[in-house]
């Protein structure tokens, strides 16, 4: 089922949570809504589910306008951040809930419901917890039961709100891989909300980066990382440093010193230069390079991060060097941007 | 001389070392004995507090309660049974049961509705409503009774109009029921509000997203989530409904065998110096309260674990 969101707006007490968002999701895609808290990503997810109603705009499921339909009619599988498992029901009752509450005409037979629930328990690899209560399960198990419960109603779309937010790092990593595999097997159109960029980049086909109720960029993880469309996306995704520079006929100047013709096709004037730590290299050649005082040196997995205070404003820029390389963490260092990204300052 | 000096220390040398060690050990033991959890009182204070609490409890609660049963049975079981079998007493018992059969279901519905509104919705005047729910606790029951007399009495606002329609409220069962509902209103709502607020509406959202209708969500998810709190509220509400005196006394008119509830009947008998009968009816009332309390304790003991699990999840 493909989903089309058109100019969707949502206000809470006249405070805009979503500002005219449009988005196309293809059938079978796995999409991440990524953004800082307050960016409107959960609101968008809840609007698609029908748990909130839009102030304006519309949502299409395939060719059908779903905007005015109730949650029940939309037939979506929603996995809540804290799972919202029914605490007074066993796991198997939780999973079969969605089938049991159907009207008599659409309800499968008891045997069919039981069969479906136990198939789902196999699918989430928890065949032995059928008769336990939610409070007897670990966080990761609860998460998977919540997913099975959402899948039981054969939803047209699967929506997950911060699916791994409440789990510890190791379980999160395992579940990510498992969910990705599950998606490949079942092929549900899936949208999930996360504030963890690693999670978004690793799991999804496409990432929707959101900020302040707007979509900043939609693209594959590669596009988002390598070709950020805005300063926000650049600074939000991955590590980055920023320098205030000026452009004059395609040449970039930092405090009056030329860094070379890096800005071809960009308008003259003040600009923001974004740099990633591993796109910088330490050099001895001062031509077109940037110098600064070493502020701190930190170990970061396989690299060492050298923080260098640059220019008159002493802006901190991180440079990544291999941890194996010997390095004196003091004095002046010079580095050259191998790649950088420039945005006109407004 | 020199040899003596050097020879003398040989034997005593280890002694001071052991002595010091021994002293340190005994100091450890002493401090271990003296150490106590910072929140625990000294034994004397502990015993004093316990004695005070128990003594007060015994004097104010246990002795009077025991005395009720002693007095009731003092003149023999025959008198006791006769007092309860008296037509007026039977009428009072019937009326009390009828009133609580009206008041408790009414407050069950009102309480659920109020708790639901407060816990699940945001609206103007919410904190005012929460305060208002406590009003029957803070207002004297006599005033509650008077208010209804003022509203529905023959000199009251709606009284003449209602009596034209042939509806009697004051000095009749409807008035007693109204006054009892007023006085016992907070019990169910007060039990439910904190629990429902804590649980939020996540479970309800999950249920409707799975296709459940509002009605099914209520029966299958909301109600089971609050069932124990609801039961406590109902039990307490029932105990109070059967025992209410003040409000009912003002509005009932004390018509013997017609508008006398058990508490009122006890008072009438007592004023007529019919002590054995008064205590017999009182003991029955006390027994009903004790049964209610034991059901509550039993449920707490029996389902305490699942209750705790529910709250912690």
Interface residues (C-beta under 8 A of the other chain):
Chain A: X49 X50 X51 X70 X71 X72 X75 X76 X77 X78 X80 X82 X84 X85 X86 X87 X88 X97 X98 X101 X102 X133 X134 X135 X149 X150 X152 X153
Chain B: X202 X203 X205 X206 X207 X208 X209 X210 X211 X212 X213 X216 X220 X221 X224 X225 X227 X309 X310 X312 X313
